[in-house]
Each structure stands twice: as structure tokens, then as C-alpha cells.
Amino acid sequence: MRRFVSLVLIIIGAVLVYWGYSLQQELGTQLITKLTNETPQQVWQYYLTGVIALVVGGYTLWKTK
């Protein structure tokens, strides 16, 4: 069961990082970045949540072996 949860966390983390990257590449986000010279908070939230899920899932999967 722990292994399944770890794999789900890894998948969710990868999807969140992808969504963050996809959002960062959109025209509206790039325009905001050019005008304000900073990345929108929503992009950082996707990246941070995705990386945390990947790390927790990977660590838990590594510890269950």
C-alpha cells in the first residue's frame, strides 16, 4: 500500500511540474513576466508543490525497498 501511495505522489508531482512549465510557456504568462519582470505566483505554486510531491514520493518509495 505504501508503495502505491509513493507512485501516486510521484505521478502527481510530475504532472504538477509539467502544468507549471506549461503555464509558464503561455503567452499571457510570458507577457506578465516581461512587464513585471517576475514569474506569476501560480507558476511557482505548481513547481513547488510538484517538487515536494516528487521528493516525498521518491523518498517513501526508496525507504520501502
PyMOL Python script that loads the backbone (N, CA, C, O; Angstrom):
from pymol import cmd

cmd.read_pdbstr("""\
ATOM      1  N   MET A   1       0.823  -1.189   0.000  1.00  0.00           N
ATOM      2  CA  MET A   1       0.000   0.000   0.000  1.00  0.00           C
ATOM      3  C   MET A   1       0.875   1.265   0.000  1.00  0.00           C
ATOM      4  O   MET A   1       0.577   2.231  -0.703  1.00  0.00           O
ATOM      5  N   ARG A   2       1.944   1.250   0.785  1.00  0.00           N
ATOM      6  CA  ARG A   2       2.834   2.405   0.857  1.00  0.00           C
ATOM      7  C   ARG A   2       3.507   2.646  -0.491  1.00  0.00           C
ATOM      8  O   ARG A   2       3.721   3.790  -0.891  1.00  0.00           O
ATOM      9  N   ARG A   3       3.833   1.572  -1.179  1.00  0.00           N
ATOM     10  CA  ARG A   3       4.470   1.688  -2.494  1.00  0.00           C
ATOM     11  C   ARG A   3       3.513   2.337  -3.505  1.00  0.00           C
ATOM     12  O   ARG A   3       3.933   3.145  -4.334  1.00  0.00           O
ATOM     13  N   PHE A   4       2.231   1.976  -3.430  1.00  0.00           N
ATOM     14  CA  PHE A   4       1.217   2.547  -4.321  1.00  0.00           C
ATOM     15  C   PHE A   4       1.080   4.052  -4.084  1.00  0.00           C
ATOM     16  O   PHE A   4       1.038   4.830  -5.036  1.00  0.00           O
ATOM     17  N   VAL A   5       1.011   4.458  -2.823  1.00  0.00           N
ATOM     18  CA  VAL A   5       0.899   5.879  -2.486  1.00  0.00           C
ATOM     19  C   VAL A   5       2.129   6.633  -2.976  1.00  0.00           C
ATOM     20  O   VAL A   5       2.013   7.756  -3.467  1.00  0.00           O
ATOM     21  N   SER A   6       3.290   6.031  -2.848  1.00  0.00           N
ATOM     22  CA  SER A   6       4.523   6.666  -3.324  1.00  0.00           C
ATOM     23  C   SER A   6       4.477   6.885  -4.828  1.00  0.00           C
ATOM     24  O   SER A   6       4.845   7.956  -5.311  1.00  0.00           O
ATOM     25  N   LEU A   7       4.035   5.892  -5.562  1.00  0.00           N
ATOM     26  CA  LEU A   7       3.942   6.020  -7.018  1.00  0.00           C
ATOM     27  C   LEU A   7       2.924   7.082  -7.415  1.00  0.00           C
ATOM     28  O   LEU A   7       3.148   7.838  -8.360  1.00  0.00           O
ATOM     29  N   VAL A   8       1.811   7.139  -6.698  1.00  0.00           N
ATOM     30  CA  VAL A   8       0.803   8.161  -6.987  1.00  0.00           C
ATOM     31  C   VAL A   8       1.368   9.554  -6.727  1.00  0.00           C
ATOM     32  O   VAL A   8       1.127  10.473  -7.510  1.00  0.00           O
ATOM     33  N   LEU A   9       2.112   9.722  -5.645  1.00  0.00           N
ATOM     34  CA  LEU A   9       2.737  11.012  -5.348  1.00  0.00           C
ATOM     35  C   LEU A   9       3.738  11.409  -6.433  1.00  0.00           C
ATOM     36  O   LEU A   9       3.807  12.575  -6.821  1.00  0.00           O
ATOM     37  N   ILE A  10       4.501  10.455  -6.914  1.00  0.00           N
ATOM     38  CA  ILE A  10       5.467  10.735  -7.977  1.00  0.00           C
ATOM     39  C   ILE A  10       4.749  11.166  -9.260  1.00  0.00           C
ATOM     40  O   ILE A  10       5.177  12.107  -9.929  1.00  0.00           O
ATOM     41  N   ILE A  11       3.677  10.488  -9.591  1.00  0.00           N
ATOM     42  CA  ILE A  11       2.917  10.835 -10.797  1.00  0.00           C
ATOM     43  C   ILE A  11       2.287  12.218 -10.655  1.00  0.00           C
ATOM     44  O   ILE A  11       2.358  13.037 -11.572  1.00  0.00           O
ATOM     45  N   ILE A  12       1.670  12.474  -9.502  1.00  0.00           N
ATOM     46  CA  ILE A  12       1.050  13.779  -9.266  1.00  0.00           C
ATOM     47  C   ILE A  12       2.108  14.886  -9.298  1.00  0.00           C
ATOM     48  O   ILE A  12       1.870  15.954  -9.863  1.00  0.00           O
ATOM     49  N   GLY A  13       3.265  14.638  -8.701  1.00  0.00           N
ATOM     50  CA  GLY A  13       4.345  15.620  -8.726  1.00  0.00           C
ATOM     51  C   GLY A  13       4.809  15.929 -10.136  1.00  0.00           C
ATOM     52  O   GLY A  13       5.030  17.089 -10.483  1.00  0.00           O
ATOM     53  N   ALA A  14       4.957  14.894 -10.948  1.00  0.00           N
ATOM     54  CA  ALA A  14       5.399  15.098 -12.329  1.00  0.00           C
ATOM     55  C   ALA A  14       4.355  15.888 -13.120  1.00  0.00           C
ATOM     56  O   ALA A  14       4.707  16.752 -13.923  1.00  0.00           O
ATOM     57  N   VAL A  15       3.089  15.596 -12.896  1.00  0.00           N
ATOM     58  CA  VAL A  15       2.019  16.320 -13.596  1.00  0.00           C
ATOM     59  C   VAL A  15       1.995  17.790 -13.164  1.00  0.00           C
ATOM     60  O   VAL A  15       1.818  18.676 -14.000  1.00  0.00           O
ATOM     61  N   LEU A  16       2.171  18.048 -11.881  1.00  0.00           N
ATOM     62  CA  LEU A  16       2.177  19.434 -11.402  1.00  0.00           C
ATOM     63  C   LEU A  16       3.357  20.230 -11.959  1.00  0.00           C
ATOM     64  O   LEU A  16       3.204  21.394 -12.329  1.00  0.00           O
ATOM     65  N   VAL A  17       4.517  19.611 -12.017  1.00  0.00           N
ATOM     66  CA  VAL A  17       5.681  20.298 -12.600  1.00  0.00           C
ATOM     67  C   VAL A  17       5.430  20.569 -14.082  1.00  0.00           C
ATOM     68  O   VAL A  17       5.784  21.637 -14.582  1.00  0.00           O
ATOM     69  N   TYR A  18       4.832  19.626 -14.780  1.00  0.00           N
ATOM     70  CA  TYR A  18       4.503  19.827 -16.200  1.00  0.00           C
ATOM     71  C   TYR A  18       3.499  20.964 -16.374  1.00  0.00           C
ATOM     72  O   TYR A  18       3.659  21.805 -17.258  1.00  0.00           O
ATOM     73  N   TRP A  19       2.464  20.991 -15.529  1.00  0.00           N
ATOM     74  CA  TRP A  19       1.474  22.072 -15.608  1.00  0.00           C
ATOM     75  C   TRP A  19       2.112  23.421 -15.330  1.00  0.00           C
ATOM     76  O   TRP A  19       1.776  24.413 -15.978  1.00  0.00           O
ATOM     77  N   GLY A  20       3.028  23.468 -14.376  1.00  0.00           N
ATOM     78  CA  GLY A  20       3.738  24.713 -14.095  1.00  0.00           C
ATOM     79  C   GLY A  20       4.543  25.177 -15.294  1.00  0.00           C
ATOM     80  O   GLY A  20       4.538  26.358 -15.639  1.00  0.00           O
ATOM     81  N   TYR A  21       5.232  24.243 -15.923  1.00  0.00           N
ATOM     82  CA  TYR A  21       6.013  24.575 -17.114  1.00  0.00           C
ATOM     83  C   TYR A  21       5.107  25.027 -18.250  1.00  0.00           C
ATOM     84  O   TYR A  21       5.406  25.997 -18.946  1.00  0.00           O
ATOM     85  N   SER A  22       4.002  24.318 -18.433  1.00  0.00           N
ATOM     86  CA  SER A  22       3.054  24.664 -19.479  1.00  0.00           C
ATOM     87  C   SER A  22       2.464  26.052 -19.247  1.00  0.00           C
ATOM     88  O   SER A  22       2.324  26.839 -20.184  1.00  0.00           O
ATOM     89  N   LEU A  23       2.120  26.347 -17.997  1.00  0.00           N
ATOM     90  CA  LEU A  23       1.577  27.662 -17.673  1.00  0.00           C
ATOM     91  C   LEU A  23       2.621  28.756 -17.892  1.00  0.00           C
ATOM     92  O   LEU A  23       2.286  29.856 -18.331  1.00  0.00           O
ATOM     93  N   GLN A  24       3.859  28.461 -17.593  1.00  0.00           N
ATOM     94  CA  GLN A  24       4.924  29.439 -17.773  1.00  0.00           C
ATOM     95  C   GLN A  24       5.152  29.746 -19.250  1.00  0.00           C
ATOM     96  O   GLN A  24       5.587  30.848 -19.586  1.00  0.00           O
ATOM     97  N   GLN A  25       4.870  28.802 -20.130  1.00  0.00           N
ATOM     98  CA  GLN A  25       5.094  28.985 -21.556  1.00  0.00           C
ATOM     99  C   GLN A  25       3.933  29.677 -22.264  1.00  0.00           C
ATOM    100  O   GLN A  25       4.061  30.028 -23.437  1.00  0.00           O
ATOM    101  N   GLU A  26       2.804  29.882 -21.585  1.00  0.00           N
ATOM    102  CA  GLU A  26       1.654  30.529 -22.215  1.00  0.00           C
ATOM    103  C   GLU A  26       1.965  31.996 -22.510  1.00  0.00           C
ATOM    104  O   GLU A  26       2.779  32.625 -21.834  1.00  0.00           O
ATOM    105  N   LEU A  27       1.305  32.518 -23.525  1.00  0.00           N
ATOM    106  CA  LEU A  27       1.565  33.876 -23.975  1.00  0.00           C
ATOM    107  C   LEU A  27       1.237  34.905 -22.895  1.00  0.00           C
ATOM    108  O   LEU A  27       1.995  35.854 -22.697  1.00  0.00           O
ATOM    109  N   GLY A  28       0.123  34.727 -22.201  1.00  0.00           N
ATOM    110  CA  GLY A  28      -0.267  35.670 -21.159  1.00  0.00           C
ATOM    111  C   GLY A  28       0.735  35.716 -20.024  1.00  0.00           C
ATOM    112  O   GLY A  28       1.057  36.789 -19.515  1.00  0.00           O
ATOM    113  N   THR A  29       1.225  34.562 -19.631  1.00  0.00           N
ATOM    114  CA  THR A  29       2.215  34.496 -18.557  1.00  0.00           C
ATOM    115  C   THR A  29       3.536  35.114 -18.999  1.00  0.00           C
ATOM    116  O   THR A  29       4.190  35.813 -18.225  1.00  0.00           O
ATOM    117  N   GLN A  30       3.918  34.860 -20.226  1.00  0.00           N
ATOM    118  CA  GLN A  30       5.159  35.461 -20.729  1.00  0.00           C
ATOM    119  C   GLN A  30       5.046  36.979 -20.808  1.00  0.00           C
ATOM    120  O   GLN A  30       6.019  37.692 -20.564  1.00  0.00           O
ATOM    121  N   LEU A  31       3.847  37.477 -21.152  1.00  0.00           N
ATOM    122  CA  LEU A  31       3.637  38.914 -21.206  1.00  0.00           C
ATOM    123  C   LEU A  31       3.730  39.528 -19.808  1.00  0.00           C
ATOM    124  O   LEU A  31       4.338  40.582 -19.624  1.00  0.00           O
ATOM    125  N   ILE A  32       3.120  38.857 -18.826  1.00  0.00           N
ATOM    126  CA  ILE A  32       3.202  39.329 -17.441  1.00  0.00           C
ATOM    127  C   ILE A  32       4.654  39.331 -16.968  1.00  0.00           C
ATOM    128  O   ILE A  32       5.097  40.263 -16.296  1.00  0.00           O
ATOM    129  N   THR A  33       5.380  38.293 -17.320  1.00  0.00           N
ATOM    130  CA  THR A  33       6.785  38.194 -16.921  1.00  0.00           C
ATOM    131  C   THR A  33       7.614  39.317 -17.545  1.00  0.00           C
ATOM    132  O   THR A  33       8.483  39.894 -16.891  1.00  0.00           O
ATOM    133  N   LYS A  34       7.342  39.618 -18.803  1.00  0.00           N
ATOM    134  CA  LYS A  34       8.095  40.698 -19.471  1.00  0.00           C
ATOM    135  C   LYS A  34       7.775  42.055 -18.851  1.00  0.00           C
ATOM    136  O   LYS A  34       8.666  42.886 -18.678  1.00  0.00           O
ATOM    137  N   LEU A  35       6.492  42.282 -18.515  1.00  0.00           N
ATOM    138  CA  LEU A  35       6.096  43.586 -17.994  1.00  0.00           C
ATOM    139  C   LEU A  35       6.524  43.798 -16.542  1.00  0.00           C
ATOM    140  O   LEU A  35       6.982  44.882 -16.180  1.00  0.00           O
ATOM    141  N   THR A  36       6.376  42.771 -15.717  1.00  0.00           N
ATOM    142  CA  THR A  36       6.667  42.931 -14.290  1.00  0.00           C
ATOM    143  C   THR A  36       8.036  42.395 -13.904  1.00  0.00           C
ATOM    144  O   THR A  36       8.516  42.652 -12.800  1.00  0.00           O
ATOM    145  N   ASN A  37       8.663  41.660 -14.796  1.00  0.00           N
ATOM    146  CA  ASN A  37       9.978  41.068 -14.566  1.00  0.00           C
ATOM    147  C   ASN A  37       9.979  40.056 -13.413  1.00  0.00           C
ATOM    148  O   ASN A  37      10.996  39.878 -12.741  1.00  0.00           O
ATOM    149  N   GLU A  38       8.849  39.400 -13.188  1.00  0.00           N
ATOM    150  CA  GLU A  38       8.783  38.325 -12.199  1.00  0.00           C
ATOM    151  C   GLU A  38       7.769  37.283 -12.653  1.00  0.00           C
ATOM    152  O   GLU A  38       6.812  37.594 -13.364  1.00  0.00           O
ATOM    153  N   THR A  39       7.992  36.052 -12.234  1.00  0.00           N
ATOM    154  CA  THR A  39       7.121  34.942 -12.596  1.00  0.00           C
ATOM    155  C   THR A  39       5.874  34.966 -11.719  1.00  0.00           C
ATOM    156  O   THR A  39       5.978  35.190 -10.513  1.00  0.00           O
ATOM    157  N   PRO A  40       4.689  34.739 -12.306  1.00  0.00           N
ATOM    158  CA  PRO A  40       3.464  34.736 -11.503  1.00  0.00           C
ATOM    159  C   PRO A  40       3.497  33.681 -10.394  1.00  0.00           C
ATOM    160  O   PRO A  40       4.144  32.642 -10.524  1.00  0.00           O
ATOM    161  N   GLN A  41       2.795  33.970  -9.318  1.00  0.00           N
ATOM    162  CA  GLN A  41       2.811  33.107  -8.142  1.00  0.00           C
ATOM    163  C   GLN A  41       2.239  31.719  -8.440  1.00  0.00           C
ATOM    164  O   GLN A  41       2.691  30.734  -7.857  1.00  0.00           O
ATOM    165  N   GLN A  42       1.264  31.628  -9.327  1.00  0.00           N
ATOM    166  CA  GLN A  42       0.644  30.339  -9.628  1.00  0.00           C
ATOM    167  C   GLN A  42       1.662  29.359 -10.234  1.00  0.00           C
ATOM    168  O   GLN A  42       1.619  28.162  -9.951  1.00  0.00           O
ATOM    169  N   VAL A  43       2.561  29.866 -11.055  1.00  0.00           N
ATOM    170  CA  VAL A  43       3.593  29.006 -11.645  1.00  0.00           C
ATOM    171  C   VAL A  43       4.484  28.439 -10.546  1.00  0.00           C
ATOM    172  O   VAL A  43       4.787  27.246 -10.536  1.00  0.00           O
ATOM    173  N   TRP A  44       4.901  29.305  -9.618  1.00  0.00           N
ATOM    174  CA  TRP A  44       5.755  28.848  -8.516  1.00  0.00           C
ATOM    175  C   TRP A  44       5.026  27.850  -7.634  1.00  0.00           C
ATOM    176  O   TRP A  44       5.646  26.914  -7.128  1.00  0.00           O
ATOM    177  N   GLN A  45       3.719  28.026  -7.438  1.00  0.00           N
ATOM    178  CA  GLN A  45       2.954  27.081  -6.621  1.00  0.00           C
ATOM    179  C   GLN A  45       2.929  25.702  -7.260  1.00  0.00           C
ATOM    180  O   GLN A  45       3.083  24.693  -6.572  1.00  0.00           O
ATOM    181  N   TYR A  46       2.734  25.655  -8.579  1.00  0.00           N
ATOM    182  CA  TYR A  46       2.771  24.363  -9.277  1.00  0.00           C
ATOM    183  C   TYR A  46       4.142  23.708  -9.148  1.00  0.00           C
ATOM    184  O   TYR A  46       4.251  22.521  -8.840  1.00  0.00           O
ATOM    185  N   TYR A  47       5.186  24.498  -9.388  1.00  0.00           N
ATOM    186  CA  TYR A  47       6.542  23.955  -9.300  1.00  0.00           C
ATOM    187  C   TYR A  47       6.861  23.441  -7.891  1.00  0.00           C
ATOM    188  O   TYR A  47       7.347  22.321  -7.728  1.00  0.00           O
ATOM    189  N   LEU A  48       6.590  24.251  -6.897  1.00  0.00           N
ATOM    190  CA  LEU A  48       6.938  23.885  -5.523  1.00  0.00           C
ATOM    191  C   LEU A  48       6.145  22.672  -5.046  1.00  0.00           C
ATOM    192  O   LEU A  48       6.710  21.751  -4.457  1.00  0.00           O
ATOM    193  N   THR A  49       4.848  22.670  -5.297  1.00  0.00           N
ATOM    194  CA  THR A  49       4.026  21.529  -4.887  1.00  0.00           C
ATOM    195  C   THR A  49       4.440  20.264  -5.623  1.00  0.00           C
ATOM    196  O   THR A  49       4.481  19.186  -5.031  1.00  0.00           O
ATOM    197  N   GLY A  50       4.745  20.387  -6.906  1.00  0.00           N
ATOM    198  CA  GLY A  50       5.172  19.237  -7.688  1.00  0.00           C
ATOM    199  C   GLY A  50       6.491  18.661  -7.206  1.00  0.00           C
ATOM    200  O   GLY A  50       6.642  17.444  -7.101  1.00  0.00           O
ATOM    201  N   VAL A  51       7.441  19.530  -6.916  1.00  0.00           N
ATOM    202  CA  VAL A  51       8.751  19.061  -6.446  1.00  0.00           C
ATOM    203  C   VAL A  51       8.624  18.413  -5.066  1.00  0.00           C
ATOM    204  O   VAL A  51       9.265  17.396  -4.799  1.00  0.00           O
ATOM    205  N   ILE A  52       7.806  18.992  -4.192  1.00  0.00           N
ATOM    206  CA  ILE A  52       7.598  18.392  -2.868  1.00  0.00           C
ATOM    207  C   ILE A  52       6.969  17.009  -3.005  1.00  0.00           C
ATOM    208  O   ILE A  52       7.389  16.068  -2.331  1.00  0.00           O
ATOM    209  N   ALA A  53       5.972  16.879  -3.868  1.00  0.00           N
ATOM    210  CA  ALA A  53       5.341  15.575  -4.077  1.00  0.00           C
ATOM    211  C   ALA A  53       6.330  14.565  -4.655  1.00  0.00           C
ATOM    212  O   ALA A  53       6.332  13.400  -4.256  1.00  0.00           O
ATOM    213  N   LEU A  54       7.169  15.005  -5.591  1.00  0.00           N
ATOM    214  CA  LEU A  54       8.181  14.114  -6.158  1.00  0.00           C
ATOM    215  C   LEU A  54       9.189  13.656  -5.110  1.00  0.00           C
ATOM    216  O   LEU A  54       9.544  12.479  -5.054  1.00  0.00           O
ATOM    217  N   VAL A  55       9.641  14.576  -4.293  1.00  0.00           N
ATOM    218  CA  VAL A  55      10.638  14.230  -3.271  1.00  0.00           C
ATOM    219  C   VAL A  55      10.043  13.292  -2.229  1.00  0.00           C
ATOM    220  O   VAL A  55      10.660  12.288  -1.874  1.00  0.00           O
ATOM    221  N   VAL A  56       8.854  13.611  -1.740  1.00  0.00           N
ATOM    222  CA  VAL A  56       8.219  12.754  -0.727  1.00  0.00           C
ATOM    223  C   VAL A  56       7.910  11.380  -1.307  1.00  0.00           C
ATOM    224  O   VAL A  56       8.152  10.364  -0.655  1.00  0.00           O
ATOM    225  N   GLY A  57       7.381  11.340  -2.521  1.00  0.00           N
ATOM    226  CA  GLY A  57       7.085  10.057  -3.161  1.00  0.00           C
ATOM    227  C   GLY A  57       8.336   9.244  -3.418  1.00  0.00           C
ATOM    228  O   GLY A  57       8.352   8.037  -3.178  1.00  0.00           O
ATOM    229  N   GLY A  58       9.383   9.890  -3.902  1.00  0.00           N
ATOM    230  CA  GLY A  58      10.642   9.186  -4.163  1.00  0.00           C
ATOM    231  C   GLY A  58      11.294   8.677  -2.895  1.00  0.00           C
ATOM    232  O   GLY A  58      11.792   7.552  -2.852  1.00  0.00           O
ATOM    233  N   TYR A  59      11.289   9.507  -1.861  1.00  0.00           N
ATOM    234  CA  TYR A  59      11.884   9.092  -0.591  1.00  0.00           C
ATOM    235  C   TYR A  59      11.117   7.923   0.022  1.00  0.00           C
ATOM    236  O   TYR A  59      11.715   6.963   0.507  1.00  0.00           O
ATOM    237  N   THR A  60       9.797   8.013  -0.004  1.00  0.00           N
ATOM    238  CA  THR A  60       8.982   6.932   0.559  1.00  0.00           C
ATOM    239  C   THR A  60       9.151   5.644  -0.240  1.00  0.00           C
ATOM    240  O   THR A  60       9.213   4.556   0.333  1.00  0.00           O
ATOM    241  N   LEU A  61       9.225   5.768  -1.550  1.00  0.00           N
ATOM    242  CA  LEU A  61       9.439   4.573  -2.384  1.00  0.00           C
ATOM    243  C   LEU A  61      10.814   3.973  -2.104  1.00  0.00           C
ATOM    244  O   LEU A  61      10.957   2.752  -2.038  1.00  0.00           O
ATOM    245  N   TRP A  62      11.822   4.822  -1.939  1.00  0.00           N
ATOM    246  CA  TRP A  62      13.176   4.331  -1.665  1.00  0.00           C
ATOM    247  C   TRP A  62      13.242   3.648  -0.307  1.00  0.00           C
ATOM    248  O   TRP A  62      13.948   2.650  -0.162  1.00  0.00           O
ATOM    249  N   LYS A  63      12.527   4.155   0.689  1.00  0.00           N
ATOM    250  CA  LYS A  63      12.562   3.585   2.039  1.00  0.00           C
ATOM    251  C   LYS A  63      11.768   2.288   2.145  1.00  0.00           C
ATOM    252  O   LYS A  63      12.018   1.512   3.067  1.00  0.00           O
ATOM    253  N   THR A  64      10.828   2.016   1.248  1.00  0.00           N
ATOM    254  CA  THR A  64      10.024   0.795   1.340  1.00  0.00           C
ATOM    255  C   THR A  64      10.731  -0.404   0.734  1.00  0.00           C
ATOM    256  O   THR A  64      10.270  -1.532   0.912  1.00  0.00           O
ATOM    257  N   LYS A  65      11.819  -0.203   0.033  1.00  0.00           N
ATOM    258  CA  LYS A  65      12.516  -1.345  -0.586  1.00  0.00           C
ATOM    259  C   LYS A  65      13.358  -2.085   0.411  1.00  0.00           C
ATOM    260  O   LYS A  65      14.010  -3.069   0.059  1.00  0.00           O
TER     261      LYS A  65
END
""", "prot")
cmd.dss("prot")
cmd.show_as("cartoon", "prot")
cmd.util.cbc("prot")
cmd.orient("prot")
